[in-house]
Amino acid sequence: MKNIEPQIYRQRLIIEAKYSINVNKEIVRDYLLTLSKKLNMNLVLLKPIVTSATGKGKAKHDGFEGVIIWVESGAVIYVWTKFKFLTVDIYSCKAFDNQFVVKFTTQFFKIVEIEYQIV
């Protein structure tokens, strides 16, 4: 993709993974807060908001959604508990170490299978 505004630094990391722990709202919240600290995204504009799709649609979509907004941009996570599957999308105007985030996410959720894309 062509960089149509080179004066603004942008970095994006998308992770999809199968995890092995039991996930709840607190786990999702802790992940987003800890991720912020680990990446030195110290200016949090919006603390984590975590919701649950459970019982609101098709059972296959039961799980959790979470978002945190930083001055530097933010992160969002979607968790499908039935499939033990998650997607994390981090978008930042501040550089961060992609490999560190992949390793941190792997350890945090005890990932058994992972794919990621750096944009």
C-alpha positions, -999 to +999 in steps of 0.1 A: +000+000+000+013+035-009+021+057+020-001+088+012+010+107+044+047+101+051+047+128+079+027+105+101+043+074+114+020+044+115+025+008+125+000-020+127+002-056+140-026-081+136-024-114+156-047-144+153-042-173+176-056-203+194-052-200+232-053-226+260-064-206+291-099-198+304-106-162+293-130-139+311-136-101+311-108-096+337-083-115+316-091-094+286-089-062+306-056-072+322-041-081+288-049-046+274-036-028+305-004-049+307+001-045+269+000-007+274+026-008+301+049-032+283+048-009+252+052+023+272+019+036+259+016+056+291-010+081+281-043+061+281-072+082+268-097+055+274-092+027+299-101-008+287-137-013+278-146-050+277-179-063+266-193-097+259-212-110+229-223-141+248-260-147+244-265-118+221-263-136+188-251-169+174-235-191+200-204-195+179-197-158+185-199-160+223-169-144+239-154-110+246-144-078+229-120-052+244-105-019+234-080+005+249-072+039+234-038+055+238-026+090+228-005+069+204-036+051+190-049+019+205-055-019+206-086-041+202-091-077+210-118-102+200-121-135+218-143-165+207-145-187+238-162-217+220-132-220+196-105-207+220-096-183+193-086-146+194-077-117+172-056-087+184-052-056+163-027-029+174-025+004+156+001+029+167+017+062+157+045+053+181+070+026+172+068-007+191+086-041+189+063-065+169+082-096+180+079-085+216+041-082+213+038-116+196+059-132+224+040-114+252+006-124+237+018-160+233+029-162+270-001-143+283-028-165+267-006-196+266-010-197+228-009-231+210-011-217+175-004-182+162-003-163+130+005-126+126+009-099+100+028-067+103+013-038+083 
